[in-house]
Amino acid sequence: MSREPVEDSGPAAEPASHPDPASDRTPGATAEGAAGWDTAGFGARFLAILVDWVLCLMLAGLVADPPATGWWVYALLIPEYAIFMGRFGQTPGMWLAKIRCASVADAGPIGMARALARTVLMCLVIPVLIMDSYGRGLHDRAVGSIMLSAPRPRS
């Protein structure tokens, strides 16, 4: 089964000869190279957001009573995603689910500004539900990111 090339709003780059989803960086990789990447499945993505949501809910319990009301969870989730995803490519929930968020341009971390924009769009929910054949929601396409499997190396 062939897949359509992934459209990206970012600048065009040279196509990669053989992108490697398990590596931290694949220089020259583009959205067109995503066909060779091991994209993260819906179950792993759901587990990651569930873990991160529960962590933020527990932290919100320290400042709000009850924590499920108000915007405390969002106030914690947005900076968590911006910092962890922007700096390390994955949040604690993503680490547990063995997935990571990568730039389609170079397969590296997307940076804090793009992670912040992606998270704000993700919190609107609708962009997450509109996906392409690679599982990239509108929030991913807007910032040029893709969710990949991130198996840990055996020690």
Secondary structure by P-SEA (a helix, b strand, c coil): cccccccccccccccccccccccccccccccccccccccccaaaaaaaaaaaaaaaaaaaaaccccccccaaaaaaaaaaaaaccccccccaaaaaacbbbbbccccccccaaaaaaaaaaaaacccccccccccccaaaaaabbbbbbbbbccc
